[in-house]
Amino acid sequence: MPPSAPASPAADQLPARAAAVWAALDPVVATGHALRVLDVGGGSGNFAVPLARLGHDVTVVDPSADALATLNRRAENAGVGARVHGVQGDGDQLHEVVPAGEGGGDSYDLALCHSVLEVVDDPAATLRELARALRPGGTASVAAANRAGAVLARAVAGHPVEALALIEDRDPAPRRAARPARRRFTPDDLLALVTHAGLQPGTWRGVSVVADLLDVTSDADPEAVRRLELALAGRSPYRDVAAGLHVLATRP
């Protein structure tokens, strides 16, 4: 099926903060071959709709009915409603909504798990479920919040007490009303979770090294910011303080 969008999603003028993730995904999704994609927790379609525009078939599993309704509207408005399928469910219970197929998995070519491990009840179980759904040789794309980046962001925003709490792995806002604390991960944390799920991780990248630090009134050229993000994403010490972490992994 020929793509109905530019050859690279990164060329589709998506936010600069996601440039590193799209750059990593490009070799997988921009080959011209239609893939079966599973997007766990991708409710409103930030990745699902661009991937469907490239000709891929995307199943989105998300616990929020409202997010899935937004997903459906975005997909229909983009003309890809037939290639985007929303399913209500939890990431750590994928087997209940994504039935096992031949070989014990559902043979997805690509599975996304972006900004999910921070909030699910059991990150390890979620990644095991994700790995089960992939075909052998399939690719997992895992992105999560970086603890070092969260510390830096709180510090430069003038909240040193919260920054110190994050360093010590404590909730920076324990008095918030009925909202669970979001997890943050170190690169070693994330790679260990991916490995223990039975996946073989590649090199990790930083996500939004500088984009989230720019003042909202900044007149910086978005394309220049995107190029800078790509230059910094794979380089230490810059990637070490990015807002997020990203890794591609393969199911053996």
PyRosetta script that sets phi, psi and omega in degrees:
from pyrosetta import init, pose_from_sequence

init()
pose = pose_from_sequence("MPPSAPASPAADQLPARAAAVWAALDPVVATGHALRVLDVGGGSGNFAVPLARLGHDVTVVDPSADALATLNRRAENAGVGARVHGVQGDGDQLHEVVPAGEGGGDSYDLALCHSVLEVVDDPAATLRELARALRPGGTASVAAANRAGAVLARAVAGHPVEALALIEDRDPAPRRAARPARRRFTPDDLLALVTHAGLQPGTWRGVSVVADLLDVTSDADPEAVRRLELALAGRSPYRDVAAGLHVLATRP")
pose.set_psi(1, 122.4)
pose.set_omega(1, -178.1)
pose.set_phi(2, -71.1)
pose.set_psi(2, 144.4)
pose.set_omega(2, 179.1)
pose.set_phi(3, -63.7)
pose.set_psi(3, 150.7)
pose.set_omega(3, 176.4)
pose.set_phi(4, -109.7)
pose.set_psi(4, 17.6)
pose.set_omega(4, -179.2)
pose.set_phi(5, -139.3)
pose.set_psi(5, 175.8)
pose.set_omega(5, 177.9)
pose.set_phi(6, -55.9)
pose.set_psi(6, 158.5)
pose.set_omega(6, -175.1)
pose.set_phi(7, -60.3)
pose.set_psi(7, -25.8)
pose.set_omega(7, -179.9)
pose.set_phi(8, -124.5)
pose.set_psi(8, 129.1)
pose.set_omega(8, 176.0)
pose.set_phi(9, -59.4)
pose.set_psi(9, -31.8)
pose.set_omega(9, -179.7)
pose.set_phi(10, -62.7)
pose.set_psi(10, -21.9)
pose.set_omega(10, 179.6)
pose.set_phi(11, -85.2)
pose.set_psi(11, 0.1)
pose.set_omega(11, -174.2)
pose.set_phi(12, -90.9)
pose.set_psi(12, 22.3)
pose.set_omega(12, 175.8)
pose.set_phi(13, 56.3)
pose.set_psi(13, 42.3)
pose.set_omega(13, 174.6)
pose.set_phi(14, -81.2)
pose.set_psi(14, 164.9)
pose.set_omega(14, -175.7)
pose.set_phi(15, -54.5)
pose.set_psi(15, 142.9)
pose.set_omega(15, -178.1)
pose.set_phi(16, -61.0)
pose.set_psi(16, -30.2)
pose.set_omega(16, -177.1)
pose.set_phi(17, -64.8)
pose.set_psi(17, -22.0)
pose.set_omega(17, -179.6)
pose.set_phi(18, -97.8)
pose.set_psi(18, 6.3)
pose.set_omega(18, -173.6)
pose.set_phi(19, -59.2)
pose.set_psi(19, -41.0)
pose.set_omega(19, -177.2)
pose.set_phi(20, -66.5)
pose.set_psi(20, -36.2)
pose.set_omega(20, 179.5)
pose.set_phi(21, -67.0)
pose.set_psi(21, -46.2)
pose.set_omega(21, 179.2)
pose.set_phi(22, -64.8)
pose.set_psi(22, -37.2)
pose.set_omega(22, 178.9)
pose.set_phi(23, -62.1)
pose.set_psi(23, -38.4)
pose.set_omega(23, 177.9)
pose.set_phi(24, -70.0)
pose.set_psi(24, -35.7)
pose.set_omega(24, -178.3)
pose.set_phi(25, -77.5)
pose.set_psi(25, -25.5)
pose.set_omega(25, -174.2)
pose.set_phi(26, -49.2)
pose.set_psi(26, -47.8)
pose.set_omega(26, -179.1)
pose.set_phi(27, -61.8)
pose.set_psi(27, -23.4)
pose.set_omega(27, -179.3)
pose.set_phi(28, -85.8)
pose.set_psi(28, -41.9)
pose.set_omega(28, -168.4)
pose.set_phi(29, -102.1)
pose.set_psi(29, -11.8)
pose.set_omega(29, -174.9)
pose.set_phi(30, -107.1)
pose.set_psi(30, 31.3)
pose.set_omega(30, -178.7)
pose.set_phi(31, -87.7)
pose.set_psi(31, -12.0)
pose.set_omega(31, -176.4)
pose.set_phi(32, 91.8)
pose.set_psi(32, -3.0)
pose.set_omega(32, 177.9)
pose.set_phi(33, -100.6)
pose.set_psi(33, 133.3)
pose.set_omega(33, 178.9)
pose.set_phi(34, -70.0)
pose.set_psi(34, 131.4)
pose.set_omega(34, -179.5)
pose.set_phi(35, -112.5)
pose.set_psi(35, 154.8)
pose.set_omega(35, 167.9)
pose.set_phi(36, -93.1)
pose.set_psi(36, 118.9)
pose.set_omega(36, -173.2)
pose.set_phi(37, -118.2)
pose.set_psi(37, 136.9)
pose.set_omega(37, 173.6)
pose.set_phi(38, -113.9)
pose.set_psi(38, 123.9)
pose.set_omega(38, -179.9)
pose.set_phi(39, -116.0)
pose.set_psi(39, 104.9)
pose.set_omega(39, -177.4)
pose.set_phi(40, -87.5)
pose.set_psi(40, 120.5)
pose.set_omega(40, 179.4)
pose.set_phi(41, 77.1)
pose.set_psi(41, 17.6)
pose.set_omega(41, -177.1)
pose.set_phi(42, -95.6)
pose.set_psi(42, 32.7)
pose.set_omega(42, -168.4)
pose.set_phi(43, -36.9)
pose.set_psi(43, -52.6)
pose.set_omega(43, -171.8)
pose.set_phi(44, -86.8)
pose.set_psi(44, -2.9)
pose.set_omega(44, 169.5)
pose.set_phi(45, 91.4)
pose.set_psi(45, 20.2)
pose.set_omega(45, -179.6)
pose.set_phi(46, -58.9)
pose.set_psi(46, -33.3)
pose.set_omega(46, 175.8)
pose.set_phi(47, -104.6)
pose.set_psi(47, -35.2)
pose.set_omega(47, -174.5)
pose.set_phi(48, -61.5)
pose.set_psi(48, -45.0)
pose.set_omega(48, -176.4)
pose.set_phi(49, -67.1)
pose.set_psi(49, -47.4)
pose.set_omega(49, 175.6)
pose.set_phi(50, -59.5)
pose.set_psi(50, -37.5)
pose.set_omega(50, 178.5)
pose.set_phi(51, -66.6)
pose.set_psi(51, -39.7)
pose.set_omega(51, 177.0)
pose.set_phi(52, -64.7)
pose.set_psi(52, -34.7)
pose.set_omega(52, 178.2)
pose.set_phi(53, -66.7)
pose.set_psi(53, -22.1)
pose.set_omega(53, 174.8)
pose.set_phi(54, -82.3)
pose.set_psi(54, -2.2)
pose.set_omega(54, 177.3)
pose.set_phi(55, 102.3)
pose.set_psi(55, 5.9)
pose.set_omega(55, -178.2)
pose.set_phi(56, -89.6)
pose.set_psi(56, 155.4)
pose.set_omega(56, 177.9)
pose.set_phi(57, -99.0)
pose.set_psi(57, 118.4)
pose.set_omega(57, -169.5)
pose.set_phi(58, -120.0)
pose.set_psi(58, 126.0)
pose.set_omega(58, 172.3)
pose.set_phi(59, -105.2)
pose.set_psi(59, 123.1)
pose.set_omega(59, -179.1)
pose.set_phi(60, -108.3)
pose.set_psi(60, 123.5)
pose.set_omega(60, 175.9)
pose.set_phi(61, -108.3)
pose.set_psi(61, 122.4)
pose.set_omega(61, -177.3)
pose.set_phi(62, -150.2)
pose.set_psi(62, 143.7)
pose.set_omega(62, -179.7)
pose.set_phi(63, -77.0)
pose.set_psi(63, -13.1)
pose.set_omega(63, -173.4)
pose.set_phi(64, -95.3)
pose.set_psi(64, 118.0)
pose.set_omega(64, 176.5)
pose.set_phi(65, -64.8)
pose.set_psi(65, -36.6)
pose.set_omega(65, 179.8)
pose.set_phi(66, -64.5)
pose.set_psi(66, -43.0)
pose.set_omega(66, 179.4)
pose.set_phi(67, -63.6)
pose.set_psi(67, -40.2)
pose.set_omega(67, 179.9)
pose.set_phi(68, -67.5)
pose.set_psi(68, -33.3)
pose.set_omega(68, 175.7)
pose.set_phi(69, -64.8)
pose.set_psi(69, -40.5)
pose.set_omega(69, 175.7)
pose.set_phi(70, -63.1)
pose.set_psi(70, -42.0)
pose.set_omega(70, 177.2)
pose.set_phi(71, -56.3)
pose.set_psi(71, -48.2)
pose.set_omega(71, -177.8)
pose.set_phi(72, -62.3)
pose.set_psi(72, -41.5)
pose.set_omega(72, 178.9)
pose.set_phi(73, -64.1)
pose.set_psi(73, -44.4)
pose.set_omega(73, -179.1)
pose.set_phi(74, -63.6)
pose.set_psi(74, -41.4)
pose.set_omega(74, -179.5)
pose.set_phi(75, -65.3)
pose.set_psi(75, -43.2)
pose.set_omega(75, 178.9)
pose.set_phi(76, -64.8)
pose.set_psi(76, -43.1)
pose.set_omega(76, 179.8)
pose.set_phi(77, -64.0)
pose.set_psi(77, -29.8)
pose.set_omega(77, 179.1)
pose.set_phi(78, -86.7)
pose.set_psi(78, -2.2)
pose.set_omega(78, 179.2)
pose.set_phi(79, 77.7)
pose.set_psi(79, 20.3)
pose.set_omega(79, -177.5)
pose.set_phi(80, -124.3)
pose.set_psi(80, 24.9)
pose.set_omega(80, -177.9)
pose.set_phi(81, -56.2)
pose.set_psi(81, -33.1)
pose.set_omega(81, -178.4)
pose.set_phi(82, -72.0)
pose.set_psi(82, -17.0)
pose.set_omega(82, -177.6)
pose.set_phi(83, -105.2)
pose.set_psi(83, 2.8)
pose.set_omega(83, 179.9)
pose.set_phi(84, -121.7)
pose.set_psi(84, 126.7)
pose.set_omega(84, -174.6)
pose.set_phi(85, -126.6)
pose.set_psi(85, 115.1)
pose.set_omega(85, 179.0)
pose.set_phi(86, -92.7)
pose.set_psi(86, 132.9)
pose.set_omega(86, 179.5)
pose.set_phi(87, -131.0)
pose.set_psi(87, 126.7)
pose.set_omega(87, 179.2)
pose.set_phi(88, -81.5)
pose.set_psi(88, 128.2)
pose.set_omega(88, -179.8)
pose.set_phi(89, 173.4)
pose.set_psi(89, 172.7)
pose.set_omega(89, -178.0)
pose.set_phi(90, -102.0)
pose.set_psi(90, 146.1)
pose.set_omega(90, -177.5)
pose.set_phi(91, -63.3)
pose.set_psi(91, -32.8)
pose.set_omega(91, -178.8)
pose.set_phi(92, -87.4)
pose.set_psi(92, 6.4)
pose.set_omega(92, 175.6)
pose.set_phi(93, -130.7)
pose.set_psi(93, 38.5)
pose.set_omega(93, -176.3)
pose.set_phi(94, -58.7)
pose.set_psi(94, -33.9)
pose.set_omega(94, -177.1)
pose.set_phi(95, -61.2)
pose.set_psi(95, -19.8)
pose.set_omega(95, 179.9)
pose.set_phi(96, -79.7)
pose.set_psi(96, -23.5)
pose.set_omega(96, -176.6)
pose.set_phi(97, -118.8)
pose.set_psi(97, -17.5)
pose.set_omega(97, 176.1)
pose.set_phi(98, -118.2)
pose.set_psi(98, 94.7)
pose.set_omega(98, -173.1)
pose.set_phi(99, -64.4)
pose.set_psi(99, 146.5)
pose.set_omega(99, 178.7)
pose.set_phi(100, -69.9)
pose.set_psi(100, 136.4)
pose.set_omega(100, 178.1)
pose.set_phi(101, -108.2)
pose.set_psi(101, -153.8)
pose.set_omega(101, -178.5)
pose.set_phi(102, -60.9)
pose.set_psi(102, 133.2)
pose.set_omega(102, 180.0)
pose.set_phi(103, 82.4)
pose.set_psi(103, 8.4)
pose.set_omega(103, 177.4)
pose.set_phi(104, 87.0)
pose.set_psi(104, -2.9)
pose.set_omega(104, 177.8)
pose.set_phi(105, -125.8)
pose.set_psi(105, 179.5)
pose.set_omega(105, -179.5)
pose.set_phi(106, -103.0)
pose.set_psi(106, 8.8)
pose.set_omega(106, 171.2)
pose.set_phi(107, 60.8)
pose.set_psi(107, 37.1)
pose.set_omega(107, 171.8)
pose.set_phi(108, -72.5)
pose.set_psi(108, 144.1)
pose.set_omega(108, 178.4)
pose.set_phi(109, -80.6)
pose.set_psi(109, -31.9)
pose.set_omega(109, -176.2)
pose.set_phi(110, -143.2)
pose.set_psi(110, 134.8)
pose.set_omega(110, 176.6)
pose.set_phi(111, -128.8)
pose.set_psi(111, 129.0)
pose.set_omega(111, 180.0)
pose.set_phi(112, -103.3)
pose.set_psi(112, 139.1)
pose.set_omega(112, 174.2)
pose.set_phi(113, -139.7)
pose.set_psi(113, 84.2)
pose.set_omega(113, -173.8)
pose.set_phi(114, -112.9)
pose.set_psi(114, 124.7)
pose.set_omega(114, 177.7)
pose.set_phi(115, 57.0)
pose.set_psi(115, 40.8)
pose.set_omega(115, -178.7)
pose.set_phi(116, -116.9)
pose.set_psi(116, -40.5)
pose.set_omega(116, -174.8)
pose.set_phi(117, -62.7)
pose.set_psi(117, -22.0)
pose.set_omega(117, 179.8)
pose.set_phi(118, -67.5)
pose.set_psi(118, -25.7)
pose.set_omega(118, -168.2)
pose.set_phi(119, -123.0)
pose.set_psi(119, -13.4)
pose.set_omega(119, -179.8)
pose.set_phi(120, -72.4)
pose.set_psi(120, 158.7)
pose.set_omega(120, 179.4)
pose.set_phi(121, -64.1)
pose.set_psi(121, -37.4)
pose.set_omega(121, -174.7)
pose.set_phi(122, -139.2)
pose.set_psi(122, 96.2)
pose.set_omega(122, -179.3)
pose.set_phi(123, -58.6)
pose.set_psi(123, -39.6)
pose.set_omega(123, -178.6)
pose.set_phi(124, -63.8)
pose.set_psi(124, -42.5)
pose.set_omega(124, 178.9)
pose.set_phi(125, -65.1)
pose.set_psi(125, -38.0)
pose.set_omega(125, 178.9)
pose.set_phi(126, -61.4)
pose.set_psi(126, -44.2)
pose.set_omega(126, -179.8)
pose.set_phi(127, -70.2)
pose.set_psi(127, -33.8)
pose.set_omega(127, 175.6)
pose.set_phi(128, -63.9)
pose.set_psi(128, -42.2)
pose.set_omega(128, 177.5)
pose.set_phi(129, -63.1)
pose.set_psi(129, -40.7)
pose.set_omega(129, 178.4)
pose.set_phi(130, -61.7)
pose.set_psi(130, -45.2)
pose.set_omega(130, -179.7)
pose.set_phi(131, -63.0)
pose.set_psi(131, -38.3)
pose.set_omega(131, 179.6)
pose.set_phi(132, -61.6)
pose.set_psi(132, -34.4)
pose.set_omega(132, -175.8)
pose.set_phi(133, -77.2)
pose.set_psi(133, -15.9)
pose.set_omega(133, -178.8)
pose.set_phi(134, -82.3)
pose.set_psi(134, 148.5)
pose.set_omega(134, 169.4)
pose.set_phi(135, -74.9)
pose.set_psi(135, 156.7)
pose.set_omega(135, 171.9)
pose.set_phi(136, -56.4)
pose.set_psi(136, 130.7)
pose.set_omega(136, -175.4)
pose.set_phi(137, 88.9)
pose.set_psi(137, -6.2)
pose.set_omega(137, 178.8)
pose.set_phi(138, -71.7)
pose.set_psi(138, 164.8)
pose.set_omega(138, -174.1)
pose.set_phi(139, -113.3)
pose.set_psi(139, 135.7)
pose.set_omega(139, 171.9)
pose.set_phi(140, -108.4)
pose.set_psi(140, 135.6)
pose.set_omega(140, 175.6)
pose.set_phi(141, -113.5)
pose.set_psi(141, 113.7)
pose.set_omega(141, -173.3)
pose.set_phi(142, -121.0)
pose.set_psi(142, 124.4)
pose.set_omega(142, 178.3)
pose.set_phi(143, -130.5)
pose.set_psi(143, 139.1)
pose.set_omega(143, -178.1)
pose.set_phi(144, -150.8)
pose.set_psi(144, 163.7)
pose.set_omega(144, -179.5)
pose.set_phi(145, -68.9)
pose.set_psi(145, 139.7)
pose.set_omega(145, -178.5)
pose.set_phi(146, -96.0)
pose.set_psi(146, 126.1)
pose.set_omega(146, -177.8)
pose.set_phi(147, -61.8)
pose.set_psi(147, -43.2)
pose.set_omega(147, -178.7)
pose.set_phi(148, -62.7)
pose.set_psi(148, -39.4)
pose.set_omega(148, 178.5)
pose.set_phi(149, -65.8)
pose.set_psi(149, -37.7)
pose.set_omega(149, 178.7)
pose.set_phi(150, -66.5)
pose.set_psi(150, -38.7)
pose.set_omega(150, 177.4)
pose.set_phi(151, -61.7)
pose.set_psi(151, -47.8)
pose.set_omega(151, -179.3)
pose.set_phi(152, -61.8)
pose.set_psi(152, -43.8)
pose.set_omega(152, -178.1)
pose.set_phi(153, -62.4)
pose.set_psi(153, -43.3)
pose.set_omega(153, 178.8)
pose.set_phi(154, -65.1)
pose.set_psi(154, -39.1)
pose.set_omega(154, -178.0)
pose.set_phi(155, -66.0)
pose.set_psi(155, -47.2)
pose.set_omega(155, -177.0)
pose.set_phi(156, -72.2)
pose.set_psi(156, -19.1)
pose.set_omega(156, 176.3)
pose.set_phi(157, -83.7)
pose.set_psi(157, -0.3)
pose.set_omega(157, 177.8)
pose.set_phi(158, 88.1)
pose.set_psi(158, 27.2)
pose.set_omega(158, -179.4)
pose.set_phi(159, -123.5)
pose.set_psi(159, 69.4)
pose.set_omega(159, -175.8)
pose.set_phi(160, -65.0)
pose.set_psi(160, -32.0)
pose.set_omega(160, 179.4)
pose.set_phi(161, -65.3)
pose.set_psi(161, -42.4)
pose.set_omega(161, 177.5)
pose.set_phi(162, -66.8)
pose.set_psi(162, -38.0)
pose.set_omega(162, 178.5)
pose.set_phi(163, -61.4)
pose.set_psi(163, -42.8)
pose.set_omega(163, 179.2)
pose.set_phi(164, -64.6)
pose.set_psi(164, -38.7)
pose.set_omega(164, 178.1)
pose.set_phi(165, -60.6)
pose.set_psi(165, -39.9)
pose.set_omega(165, 179.3)
pose.set_phi(166, -67.0)
pose.set_psi(166, -38.9)
pose.set_omega(166, 176.5)
pose.set_phi(167, -57.7)
pose.set_psi(167, -38.9)
pose.set_omega(167, -177.7)
pose.set_phi(168, -89.7)
pose.set_psi(168, 10.9)
pose.set_omega(168, 177.7)
pose.set_phi(169, 59.2)
pose.set_psi(169, 41.1)
pose.set_omega(169, 175.1)
pose.set_phi(170, -111.9)
pose.set_psi(170, 159.7)
pose.set_omega(170, 176.9)
pose.set_phi(171, -66.0)
pose.set_psi(171, 120.3)
pose.set_omega(171, -179.0)
pose.set_phi(172, -71.3)
pose.set_psi(172, -14.4)
pose.set_omega(172, -179.2)
pose.set_phi(173, -138.2)
pose.set_psi(173, 68.9)
pose.set_omega(173, -173.2)
pose.set_phi(174, -66.7)
pose.set_psi(174, -15.2)
pose.set_omega(174, -177.8)
pose.set_phi(175, -92.3)
pose.set_psi(175, 2.6)
pose.set_omega(175, -179.9)
pose.set_phi(176, -61.2)
pose.set_psi(176, 150.8)
pose.set_omega(176, -173.9)
pose.set_phi(177, -82.9)
pose.set_psi(177, 112.0)
pose.set_omega(177, 168.7)
pose.set_phi(178, 53.3)
pose.set_psi(178, 30.4)
pose.set_omega(178, 176.5)
pose.set_phi(179, -119.4)
pose.set_psi(179, 122.0)
pose.set_omega(179, -179.4)
pose.set_phi(180, -67.4)
pose.set_psi(180, 149.1)
pose.set_omega(180, 177.8)
pose.set_phi(181, -67.0)
pose.set_psi(181, 140.1)
pose.set_omega(181, 176.3)
pose.set_phi(182, -82.2)
pose.set_psi(182, 139.4)
pose.set_omega(182, 175.6)
pose.set_phi(183, -75.5)
pose.set_psi(183, 151.0)
pose.set_omega(183, 167.8)
pose.set_phi(184, -124.8)
pose.set_psi(184, 153.4)
pose.set_omega(184, -173.5)
pose.set_phi(185, -126.1)
pose.set_psi(185, 149.6)
pose.set_omega(185, 165.6)
pose.set_phi(186, -89.6)
pose.set_psi(186, 162.8)
pose.set_omega(186, 175.9)
pose.set_phi(187, -55.5)
pose.set_psi(187, -41.4)
pose.set_omega(187, 179.1)
pose.set_phi(188, -63.5)
pose.set_psi(188, -38.8)
pose.set_omega(188, 176.6)
pose.set_phi(189, -57.5)
pose.set_psi(189, -49.4)
pose.set_omega(189, -174.7)
pose.set_phi(190, -66.4)
pose.set_psi(190, -44.7)
pose.set_omega(190, -179.5)
pose.set_phi(191, -64.4)
pose.set_psi(191, -35.6)
pose.set_omega(191, 178.0)
pose.set_phi(192, -66.1)
pose.set_psi(192, -42.6)
pose.set_omega(192, 177.8)
pose.set_phi(193, -60.8)
pose.set_psi(193, -44.4)
pose.set_omega(193, -179.7)
pose.set_phi(194, -63.1)
pose.set_psi(194, -44.4)
pose.set_omega(194, -178.8)
pose.set_phi(195, -65.2)
pose.set_psi(195, -43.4)
pose.set_omega(195, -178.4)
pose.set_phi(196, -68.3)
pose.set_psi(196, -18.3)
pose.set_omega(196, 175.8)
pose.set_phi(197, -80.7)
pose.set_psi(197, -2.3)
pose.set_omega(197, 179.9)
pose.set_phi(198, 91.3)
pose.set_psi(198, 16.3)
pose.set_omega(198, 179.6)
pose.set_phi(199, -106.8)
pose.set_psi(199, 153.9)
pose.set_omega(199, 178.8)
pose.set_phi(200, -104.7)
pose.set_psi(200, 106.1)
pose.set_omega(200, -175.1)
pose.set_phi(201, -79.0)
pose.set_psi(201, 149.0)
pose.set_omega(201, 170.9)
pose.set_phi(202, -93.0)
pose.set_psi(202, -157.4)
pose.set_omega(202, 179.8)
pose.set_phi(203, -75.9)
pose.set_psi(203, 135.6)
pose.set_omega(203, 179.9)
pose.set_phi(204, -82.7)
pose.set_psi(204, 154.3)
pose.set_omega(204, 178.7)
pose.set_phi(205, -124.9)
pose.set_psi(205, 157.9)
pose.set_omega(205, 171.5)
pose.set_phi(206, -87.9)
pose.set_psi(206, 141.2)
pose.set_omega(206, 178.5)
pose.set_phi(207, -114.2)
pose.set_psi(207, 123.6)
pose.set_omega(207, -176.7)
pose.set_phi(208, 59.7)
pose.set_psi(208, 69.4)
pose.set_omega(208, 176.6)
pose.set_phi(209, -69.5)
pose.set_psi(209, -42.7)
pose.set_omega(209, -177.6)
pose.set_phi(210, -123.3)
pose.set_psi(210, -23.0)
pose.set_omega(210, -171.2)
pose.set_phi(211, -57.3)
pose.set_psi(211, -41.2)
pose.set_omega(211, -177.6)
pose.set_phi(212, -76.0)
pose.set_psi(212, -13.6)
pose.set_omega(212, 179.6)
pose.set_phi(213, -89.1)
pose.set_psi(213, -14.1)
pose.set_omega(213, -179.1)
pose.set_phi(214, -71.9)
pose.set_psi(214, 137.6)
pose.set_omega(214, 176.8)
pose.set_phi(215, -62.0)
pose.set_psi(215, 141.4)
pose.set_omega(215, -177.4)
pose.set_phi(216, -61.4)
pose.set_psi(216, -20.7)
pose.set_omega(216, 178.4)
pose.set_phi(217, -91.9)
pose.set_psi(217, 3.5)
pose.set_omega(217, -178.4)
pose.set_phi(218, -61.1)
pose.set_psi(218, 140.2)
pose.set_omega(218, 178.0)
pose.set_phi(219, -100.6)
pose.set_psi(219, 22.7)
pose.set_omega(219, 178.6)
pose.set_phi(220, -60.9)
pose.set_psi(220, 139.7)
pose.set_omega(220, 179.1)
pose.set_phi(221, -64.5)
pose.set_psi(221, 119.8)
pose.set_omega(221, -177.7)
pose.set_phi(222, -56.5)
pose.set_psi(222, -36.4)
pose.set_omega(222, 179.6)
pose.set_phi(223, -68.6)
pose.set_psi(223, -35.9)
pose.set_omega(223, 176.7)
pose.set_phi(224, -66.3)
pose.set_psi(224, -39.3)
pose.set_omega(224, 177.3)
pose.set_phi(225, -63.9)
pose.set_psi(225, -41.7)
pose.set_omega(225, 179.0)
pose.set_phi(226, -61.2)
pose.set_psi(226, -44.3)
pose.set_omega(226, 179.2)
pose.set_phi(227, -64.3)
pose.set_psi(227, -38.6)
pose.set_omega(227, 178.1)
pose.set_phi(228, -65.3)
pose.set_psi(228, -42.7)
pose.set_omega(228, 178.0)
pose.set_phi(229, -57.5)
pose.set_psi(229, -43.9)
pose.set_omega(229, -179.9)
pose.set_phi(230, -65.6)
pose.set_psi(230, -35.3)
pose.set_omega(230, 179.9)
pose.set_phi(231, -70.0)
pose.set_psi(231, -31.7)
pose.set_omega(231, -174.7)
pose.set_phi(232, -93.1)
pose.set_psi(232, -20.7)
pose.set_omega(232, -168.7)
pose.set_phi(233, -57.5)
pose.set_psi(233, -34.9)
pose.set_omega(233, -176.9)
pose.set_phi(234, -105.2)
pose.set_psi(234, 11.9)
pose.set_omega(234, -174.7)
pose.set_phi(235, -116.5)
pose.set_psi(235, 127.8)
pose.set_omega(235, 169.5)
pose.set_phi(236, -87.5)
pose.set_psi(236, 147.3)
pose.set_omega(236, 9.2)
pose.set_phi(237, -87.7)
pose.set_psi(237, 0.5)
pose.set_omega(237, -174.1)
pose.set_phi(238, -64.8)
pose.set_psi(238, -48.2)
pose.set_omega(238, -177.8)
pose.set_phi(239, -62.7)
pose.set_psi(239, -25.5)
pose.set_omega(239, -176.1)
pose.set_phi(240, -64.6)
pose.set_psi(240, -23.8)
pose.set_omega(240, -178.8)
pose.set_phi(241, -112.8)
pose.set_psi(241, 19.3)
pose.set_omega(241, 176.8)
pose.set_phi(242, -66.9)
pose.set_psi(242, 159.5)
pose.set_omega(242, 178.2)
pose.set_phi(243, -64.8)
pose.set_psi(243, -33.1)
pose.set_omega(243, -177.3)
pose.set_phi(244, -137.0)
pose.set_psi(244, 170.2)
pose.set_omega(244, 177.3)
pose.set_phi(245, -120.7)
pose.set_psi(245, 146.8)
pose.set_omega(245, 178.9)
pose.set_phi(246, -143.1)
pose.set_psi(246, 139.6)
pose.set_omega(246, 176.9)
pose.set_phi(247, -145.7)
pose.set_psi(247, 140.7)
pose.set_omega(247, 168.8)
pose.set_phi(248, -96.3)
pose.set_psi(248, 139.0)
pose.set_omega(248, -179.9)
pose.set_phi(249, -136.7)
pose.set_psi(249, 156.9)
pose.set_omega(249, -175.8)
pose.set_phi(250, -118.9)
pose.set_psi(250, 139.8)
pose.set_omega(250, 171.3)
pose.set_phi(251, -83.5)
pose.set_psi(251, 120.8)
pose.set_omega(251, -179.5)
pose.set_phi(252, -60.5)
pose.dump_pdb("model.pdb")
